[in-house]
Amino acid sequence: MPDRPRILCLMSSSIDGGLHASRYTSSPDGTPKEWSAIYEALHEELGGNAWLVGRTTMAEMAKGEPHPPAEVGDVDPRQHFARRDAARYAIAVDTKGQLHFRGSDVGGDHAVVLLGNRVTDEHLAELAGDGVSYLVSQGEQVDLKASLETLRAELGIETLLLEGGAAINGGFLAEGLVDELHVVIMPALDARKDMEAIVSHGAEGLKGRARLSLADCRRLDHGAVHLKYDVSAA
């Protein structure tokens, strides 16, 4: 067993791999609202004591505005864990320190932010003042492997649901940090030339980086299908 948490990547997709349900074709089998309910039910079924998304998704959920403190005071430039006993953690990758919160929780789960080393003391003080936990990587980019190991050691996170955007999912897969891939395929198409897929990894893609082995396939309500793959390094 690795020192990091077990990572389950959970995504929903159109048949042609599109990420955004608002752009799907319609279906007589189901609606976006019904498909969203299916996804949320699977999220709960898979369990885990943490979930992770990117900055854009977390910003939509946190709904915070910048509110730096009048005085910075002493801030830990490396890490700050406001809670170590949460039932579940809401984790965001925010390399440049652009996320803002209204409090310490997102949807009832304690907020944790993974940051690059260019983040300012003012931003760290804002996060700490809101009761949000943070972890700063040594480099400009977030060190995913090291961050995951720290989260397991410090917060006891054993299973994490990766529900990021295409680039974050691709980054985890490229580094061999995903153990299972769960895709809920909806009976719809995206078909736009510039559609955002559930996984991307720059110009080189993921060839030679990951191997998928089908572990399970089941039909869900409203025309959806759940595919489960075991993931291993290529």
C-alpha positions as CSV (number, residue, x, y, z in Angstrom):
1,M,0.0,0.0,0.0
2,P,1.5,3.4,-1.0
3,D,1.9,6.2,1.6
4,R,-0.6,8.3,-0.2
5,P,-4.4,7.8,0.0
6,R,-6.2,5.5,-2.4
7,I,-7.4,7.6,-5.3
8,L,-10.7,7.0,-7.1
9,C,-11.3,9.2,-10.1
10,L,-15.0,9.8,-10.6
11,M,-16.3,11.6,-13.6
12,S,-19.5,11.9,-15.7
13,S,-19.3,12.1,-19.5
14,S,-21.3,12.2,-22.7
15,I,-20.8,9.2,-25.0
16,D,-18.1,11.2,-26.9
17,G,-16.3,12.2,-23.7
18,G,-17.7,15.7,-23.1
19,L,-17.3,17.1,-19.6
20,H,-20.1,19.7,-19.4
21,A,-23.6,18.4,-19.1
22,S,-25.1,21.8,-19.9
23,R,-23.8,21.3,-23.5
24,Y,-25.2,17.8,-24.0
25,T,-27.9,16.8,-26.5
26,S,-31.2,15.9,-25.0
27,S,-32.4,12.3,-24.4
28,P,-35.8,10.7,-23.9
29,D,-34.1,8.5,-21.2
30,G,-33.1,11.2,-18.8
31,T,-32.4,14.9,-18.0
32,P,-29.3,16.7,-16.7
33,K,-31.0,16.9,-13.3
34,E,-31.6,13.2,-13.2
35,W,-28.0,12.5,-14.4
36,S,-26.6,14.8,-11.7
37,A,-28.5,12.8,-9.1
38,I,-27.1,9.6,-10.3
39,Y,-23.6,11.0,-10.1
40,E,-24.1,12.3,-6.6
41,A,-25.5,8.9,-5.5
42,L,-22.3,7.2,-6.8
43,H,-20.2,9.8,-5.1
44,E,-21.7,8.8,-1.8
45,E,-21.6,5.1,-2.6
46,L,-17.8,5.2,-3.3
47,G,-17.3,6.8,0.1
48,G,-13.9,8.1,1.0
49,N,-13.1,10.8,3.6
50,A,-12.0,13.4,1.0
51,W,-12.8,14.7,-2.4
52,L,-10.6,16.9,-4.7
53,V,-11.4,19.4,-7.4
54,G,-9.6,22.2,-9.3
55,R,-9.7,25.9,-8.6
56,T,-12.5,26.8,-11.0
57,T,-14.9,24.1,-9.6
58,M,-14.1,25.0,-6.0
59,A,-14.6,28.7,-6.7
60,E,-18.1,28.0,-7.9
61,M,-18.8,26.1,-4.6
62,A,-16.9,28.3,-2.1
63,K,-18.4,31.6,-3.5
64,G,-15.9,33.7,-1.7
65,E,-14.5,37.1,-2.4
66,P,-11.0,38.5,-1.6
67,H,-10.8,39.7,1.9
68,P,-7.1,39.9,3.0
69,P,-6.6,40.7,6.7
70,A,-5.6,44.2,7.8
71,E,-2.6,42.7,9.5
72,V,-0.9,39.5,8.3
73,G,0.8,38.5,11.6
74,D,2.6,35.3,11.8
75,V,1.7,32.7,9.1
76,D,3.3,29.3,8.5
77,P,4.7,29.4,5.0
78,R,4.5,25.6,4.7
79,Q,1.3,24.2,6.1
80,H,-1.6,25.0,8.4
81,F,-4.2,22.4,9.5
82,A,-7.1,24.1,11.1
83,R,-8.9,20.7,11.7
84,R,-7.6,17.2,11.9
85,D,-10.9,15.5,13.0
86,A,-13.2,16.3,10.1
87,A,-15.5,13.5,8.8
88,R,-14.6,14.5,5.3
89,Y,-12.3,17.0,3.6
90,A,-13.0,19.2,0.5
91,I,-9.6,19.7,-1.2
92,A,-8.8,22.1,-4.0
93,V,-5.6,22.5,-6.1
94,D,-5.0,26.2,-6.4
95,T,-1.4,26.7,-7.6
96,K,-1.4,30.5,-7.6
97,G,-3.5,31.2,-4.5
98,Q,-6.6,32.6,-6.2
99,L,-9.4,30.9,-4.2
100,H,-11.4,32.6,-1.5
101,F,-13.8,31.2,1.0
102,R,-16.7,32.3,3.2
103,G,-15.8,30.0,6.0
104,S,-13.9,26.8,6.8
105,D,-16.3,24.3,5.2
106,V,-17.6,23.6,1.7
107,G,-20.9,21.7,1.7
108,G,-20.2,20.7,5.3
109,D,-16.8,19.3,4.5
110,H,-13.6,21.0,5.9
111,A,-11.8,22.9,3.2
112,V,-8.1,22.3,2.4
113,V,-6.1,24.1,-0.3
114,L,-3.0,22.8,-2.1
115,L,-0.8,25.7,-3.2
116,G,2.4,26.5,-5.1
117,N,5.3,28.4,-3.4
118,R,4.5,31.7,-5.1
119,V,1.4,32.3,-2.8
120,T,1.6,35.5,-0.7
121,D,1.6,35.7,3.1
122,E,-1.5,37.8,2.8
123,H,-3.4,35.0,1.1
124,L,-2.2,32.4,3.6
125,A,-3.4,34.7,6.4
126,E,-6.8,35.0,4.7
127,L,-7.1,31.3,4.5
128,A,-6.0,30.7,8.1
129,G,-8.4,33.5,9.3
130,D,-11.3,31.7,7.6
131,G,-10.3,28.4,9.3
132,V,-9.3,26.9,6.0
133,S,-6.3,24.4,6.0
134,Y,-3.5,24.7,3.5
135,L,-0.4,22.9,2.3
136,V,2.3,24.7,0.3
137,S,4.5,22.8,-2.1
138,Q,8.3,23.6,-2.4
139,G,8.0,24.5,-6.1
140,E,5.8,26.8,-8.2
141,Q,3.6,23.8,-9.2
142,V,1.7,21.7,-6.7
143,D,3.7,18.5,-5.9
144,L,0.8,16.1,-6.1
145,K,2.5,13.0,-4.7
146,A,4.1,14.8,-1.8
147,S,0.9,16.6,-1.0
148,L,-1.1,13.4,-1.0
149,E,1.4,11.7,1.4
150,T,1.2,14.7,3.8
151,L,-2.6,14.7,3.7
152,R,-2.6,11.0,4.6
153,A,-0.1,11.4,7.4
154,E,-1.5,14.6,8.9
155,L,-5.3,14.3,8.3
156,G,-5.7,10.5,8.1
157,I,-7.1,10.6,4.6
158,E,-7.3,7.0,3.3
159,T,-9.5,7.3,0.3
160,L,-9.9,10.4,-1.9
161,L,-12.4,10.9,-4.7
162,L,-10.7,12.8,-7.6
163,E,-13.4,14.9,-9.4
164,G,-11.3,17.5,-11.1
165,G,-11.3,19.0,-14.5
166,A,-9.6,17.5,-17.5
167,A,-6.1,18.8,-16.7
168,I,-6.1,17.9,-13.0
169,N,-7.3,14.4,-13.8
170,G,-4.7,14.0,-16.5
171,G,-2.0,15.2,-14.1
172,F,-2.9,12.6,-11.5
173,L,-3.0,9.8,-14.1
174,A,0.3,10.9,-15.6
175,E,2.0,10.6,-12.3
176,G,0.5,7.2,-11.6
177,L,-1.6,8.5,-8.7
178,V,-5.0,7.0,-9.7
179,D,-6.0,3.5,-8.5
180,E,-9.5,3.4,-10.0
181,L,-11.3,5.3,-12.8
182,H,-15.1,5.5,-12.5
183,V,-17.0,7.0,-15.5
184,V,-20.7,7.5,-15.6
185,I,-21.7,7.7,-19.3
186,M,-24.9,9.6,-20.1
187,P,-27.1,8.9,-23.1
188,A,-26.1,12.2,-24.8
189,L,-23.5,13.7,-27.1
190,D,-21.4,16.9,-26.9
191,A,-19.9,16.9,-30.4
192,R,-18.5,20.5,-30.2
193,K,-15.1,20.8,-31.9
194,D,-13.6,22.5,-28.8
195,M,-15.3,20.4,-26.1
196,E,-13.5,19.8,-22.9
197,A,-13.0,16.1,-22.3
198,I,-12.9,14.4,-18.8
199,V,-9.1,13.9,-19.1
200,S,-6.4,15.8,-20.9
201,H,-2.6,16.0,-20.6
202,G,-1.0,18.5,-22.9
203,A,0.1,17.8,-26.4
204,E,1.6,14.4,-25.6
205,G,-1.4,12.9,-24.0
206,L,-1.2,9.8,-21.7
207,K,0.1,7.2,-24.1
208,G,2.6,5.1,-22.2
209,R,1.5,6.6,-18.9
210,A,-1.5,4.5,-17.7
211,R,-3.2,1.2,-18.3
212,L,-6.9,0.6,-17.8
213,S,-8.5,-2.8,-17.0
214,L,-12.3,-3.1,-17.0
215,A,-13.3,-4.2,-13.5
216,D,-17.1,-3.7,-13.7
217,C,-19.9,-2.4,-15.9
218,R,-23.5,-1.8,-14.8
219,R,-26.6,-0.1,-16.2
220,L,-28.0,2.7,-14.1
221,D,-31.3,4.6,-14.2
222,H,-32.2,7.1,-16.9
223,G,-30.0,5.5,-19.6
224,A,-26.7,6.0,-17.8
225,V,-23.9,3.4,-17.6
226,H,-21.2,3.1,-14.9
227,L,-17.8,1.8,-16.0
228,K,-15.2,1.0,-13.5
229,Y,-11.5,0.5,-14.4
230,D,-8.5,-0.5,-12.4
231,V,-5.6,1.7,-13.3
232,S,-1.9,0.8,-13.3
233,A,1.3,2.3,-14.6
234,A,2.1,1.5,-18.2
